[in-house]
Each structure stands twice: as C-alpha cells, then as structure tokens.
Amino acid sequence: MTDSEKHKADTITSEESMFYIKPNQLPLHCPLPEMSLWNQHPRVYLPIEHSGKEKCPYCGCEFILQGE
C-alpha cells in the first residue's frame, strides 16, 4: 500500500467507500486494518476472489480486486 493509499484508508469516512485491493491483501475483510474506524462494525470476510468486486453488508464500502 502506498503512502497516499494508506492516508486515504486512515481517513475513511462513510462518504469515502471504494477501495482497490491487490492479491497480496487477501483474504479480504472489512473493516481493513488501516481504517481509522477499524472497530466500526464486526469484521466480515468478503469473497472477492471469484467476482472481483464485493460490497460490505455492514458499511457499504466497495472493494475491487486489481491484478498484480
């Protein structure tokens, strides 16, 4: 994760809710450890490997799986 990506994750709010995930970040769970609101809801694992895109059922954050 680059510094700018980490900063964005550190400052997430409900309005900022799209994240690009790399294969080395799997298995995917929300909230991400880098999120400042990491304890906003229970950790939920999202099966992004098959669809390439997932949405958290708790907070609505969207995750898109990128290639390596």
N, C-alpha and C positions, 0 to 999 in steps of 0.2 A: 504494500500500500504506500503510495507516495505521500509526501507531507501534506499536499493540498487535499488528497482524498481523506487522510486521517483527520485534518482540520474540519472538513465537511462532516465526517462521521461524529467528531467530538461535539459539533454544534447542531446536531439534528433537532428539528422540531417537527411537529405534526405536518407542517406545510412542505418540508423537505423530505420526500419519501421515496426517492428512487436511488437504488444502489447497483453498481456494476460489480459482479462477483467473478473472481478468477478461479480456475480449477483448484489452485493451491489453498483456497479458503474453504473448501468443502470438508466435512459436511456443513451445510448452511443452516444457521439458526438465527432467529430473531428474538430479542434484540442482539445486534452484533456487539462484541466486547468493546469496540471502540466508541460506541454511542454513549454520550454523556448521560442519557436517560436509560442506561442499560438495565435498570430494575423497574422499568415502567409496566411490564407485564411478564407473565411466566415465559420461560424460554420454550420456544416451539421450533422443532426441526422441520425444515421445508425441503421437499424432494425435488429440487431444481434440476437434477441431472437428466431427467427424461424430457421435460418440457422446455427447459432453457429459460423459463420465466416463472416466478412464483410471487404470490402476494400473501403477506402475513394476515392471518384471520383476526388478530388482536388489534394491531395498529394501522393496518393498511399499507405498510411500506412495501414497495415493489422491488423485486430483485431480478436482475437479468444476468445470465451466465455468459461470460465472454470467453473467447478462445484464448489459448495460452499466449 
